[in-house]
Amino acid sequence: MGDDFYGTFIRKIFRENNIDDSLLRTSKTQKTGISLSFTNEKDRSFLTFRGTNERINIDTVDVEKVNDASHIHVTGYAGSANHDSYLRFLRRIKEETQATVSFDLGWDSTGEWKREIYQLFPYIDVLFMNETEARHYGRKDDAREAALDFAAYCRLAVIKMGKQGSIAVKGKDIYEAAAYTVETIDTTGAGDSFNAGFLYGFLKGKSPEDSLRCGNGCGALSVTALGGNTGFPTESRLMEFIQTYKERRMAK
């Protein structure tokens, strides 16, 4: 990040939330990257200034500095542009650390939907995609079929399906959790919020169904406020939301 207002703000947020910021790097010559989100009732778009993000790639990550991590979450995959780098990185993580690995492949803006992604899967414990991404990457009309295919290679394939909830596939077993109904104000960051909630459950040793509920809960709460992380809940708020929602359904 840059030595500027936004860089200082990011570091402040890290520290306020007791997040280790020792691996954050500051540039004296470049500005912090920012994105503006434009949202309406039907769609959203982003205007992005990459700034210091131009200097970041998976090859710059020092694996030795994350040796003590229990879990590593990976994003930023861009098809042919960095496939080989990601494959090398994931191999190193599995060979040199004891960490579990989650990977959100994300939307392929190149349109390649590279089949070689299957080379990455044996090194991934939790694979995240949304429904559309799963169909494209899996070359399937149905996201569930794609997830079953993915799960033959990775430990757990998790598909975010919006209003249809979410599924997790382990081997040939399919686990499901229904979506929570909330008033939607802004969907920016909902997918990342789901990931955080699911990983909270996964790292706590919860069942796939309960981890999905945690993911759905974080995703649901995140869309109730304007902004990418404004509505993101604390642990206690998430547990209260899930329990209250369950009690309301039982009372009907």
GIGI-V601842 format. One line per field, one symbol per residue. burial: b if it has 24 or more other C-alpha atoms within 12 Angstrom, else e. A space follows every 10 residues. Layout:
burial: ???
This chain:
burial: bbeeeebeeb beeeeeeeee eeeeebeeee ebbeeeeeee eeeeeeeeee bbbeeeebee bebeeeeeee bbbbbebbbe eebeebbebb ebbbeeeebb bbbbbbbbee eebbeebbeb bbbbbbbbbb bbbbbbbbee eebbbbbbbb bebbbbbbbb bbeebbbbbb eeebbbbbbb eeebbbbbbb bbbbbbbbbb bbbeeeebbb bbbbbbbbbb bbbbeebbbe bbbeeeebbe bbeebeeeee ee
